[in-house]
Amino acid sequence: MALDEAALDVLGLAPLWARRGARTASRAGGEGREGREGEAGMPAAEQSASTPNSVAPAPAVRAEAMPSTELGGPDRLDTPDPRDAPDQEADALLEAFGEVAEHPSRPTPTIDRAGVAALDWEALEARVAGCEQCRLCEKRTRTVFGVGDREADWMLIGEAPGENEDKQGEPFVGQAGKLLDSMLRALALARGENVYIANVVKCRPPGNRNPEPDEVARCEPYLQRQVALVKPKLIVALGRVAAQNLLKTDASISSLRGRVHRYEGVPVVVTYHPAYLLRSLPDKAKAWADLCLADDIYRQALSERAGE
Ligand code: URA
């Protein structure tokens, strides 16, 4: 793997890289995989509660209590749009009265799972662009379908578009996107080159709130179809909301990190959302450990395929 020290500088992980590079070289000489946690400044493994989709314990990523920002707040960085406030208040009131916060004038459409599962790229993109499956369509500027190499080995899945993504129609284009690009560079990857990036929901939730379960459910066939078409060897779930929705669990991100899960049969590694990392610099080292785990899983998948 080519070293990209500039990218690691951005991540604040250049010294880790130097050690990883040294270790990679020695691994090529027959050394085992131990020691990564030391390189990433992490103590020995601490495994936690399993989830329905988790398949295998993975090495040595410490599960720690997350600061409340990662546990509760929106992952996206953009500031809430004040125009959205009345809507959110109305939703909160409706929920308080146990009602479903659906737009009163729009009947709930049925989800055409089988139809979506049969679409090719072009038809899928068109279907998403015209989607009115949930009320997120009412306030979006653009749908955010996904971007990158449609035959990529790596698929990165975030939560939902933020303000910039809603304007530009591309995932992760704000500050968090820049950090994500640096993280990819550190792995000798790039947006669009063996990487495909998508979100759990394709429209921006007003005020950057977390997507509602119903919104996720209505968007899921699109993501499932994207995964089926890309056929990635590995999925990286970016942030708590993406991970919980993909893996259908309420488990904390700290308990989901450091293990290999599955989504639609594809191995999934969970890491922090780049927007969260921008606010919490110390956790970049943990994110780097997650990416190293992802890289290991990827390489394992490659060598298994070579041995077939
Ligand atoms: N955060 C996400 O989860 N996805 C985006 O596309 C942008 C920010």
Residues whose N, C-alpha, C, O or C-beta is under 5 A from the ligand:
A	BS01	URA	R76 G158 E159 A160 P161 G162 E165 E170 P171 F172 N199
